Amino acid sequence: MDISLRAFLGFMRDLIRILPLYLLMPLLAFNSYVLGMTIGPFLSYPKRFKLIIGTFCHGTMWICKHLLKIEVELQGHENLPNDGKGYVIMSKHQSPWETLYLQTVFDPNTVVIKQEAFYIPFFGWGIALLNPIFVNRSKGKQATEELLIKGSERLQKGEDILIFPEGTRVPVGEHKSFKKGGALLACEAGASIIPVAHNSGEHWINKRWFKRPGTIKVAIGPAISTKGKTWQQVNAEAEAWIFSKTDELSQIDQATDLTLATPNTGIDAQDLMAHAVRTGKEWLQQFWR
């Protein structure tokens, strides 16, 4: 593959810009873990949440804005709950970015997370301090019942619960039917749903090491009441709003290839990485001759 000098230099620029993220995030995570394990147990849940999340999530967002040139445009401020009630936050899921950013918007909240995450060294132990609802997805119906019991208790206390109803990260331009857990929980507890749409996957590309500069747009929708509705009706209403709003927020067309390292180069980032490795080897060989 013929890789132009301009494309290669652009790739190296992006590589240098992204390095701080991968160097600083582990430090932020470790710092949050130490604070959480030493000071966290002696703090109330809201203060513990701010201590741990404030360090890691706000720190990561700072890196995104100032080093990666990824801005955030938040729409729907007026829809953020402030009445002391607990809401079920249902969000589109495209990348790891929203799992961090939404912690800074809905502060504090309870995250529904798969039980396997608890066994991840450091990460799992640290997140356990944030009172998440661990769900064992292999248990099927029993897992749903546990979610309803634990989730209802949190909602009655006025805690928001964050759920990604698609159940997994979904590529940009695609949608996956919502699972019933979030809507069923909201109906059982008599809580309203706050829908969230965004286009994070266009900049924090899932399963790709590089990030695309630009603006991630996040939209907070009006609360969806569950009164007098079945969970199927609620799910359909939330799904319709989130999917349509996500499509509206999208800033790319179907012809855009998110695997490209930089726009308009036509060069895949993985090819550029391979080229960089080969070039480096050639330079070293010439140097040592």
Beta strands, then each sheet from edge to edge (+ up, - down):
strand 1: 70-75
strand 2: 88-91
strand 3: 109-114
strand 4: 133-135
strand 5: 160-163
strand 6: 193-198
strand 7: 214-220
sheet 1: 1+ 7+ 6- 2- 5- 3- 4-
end
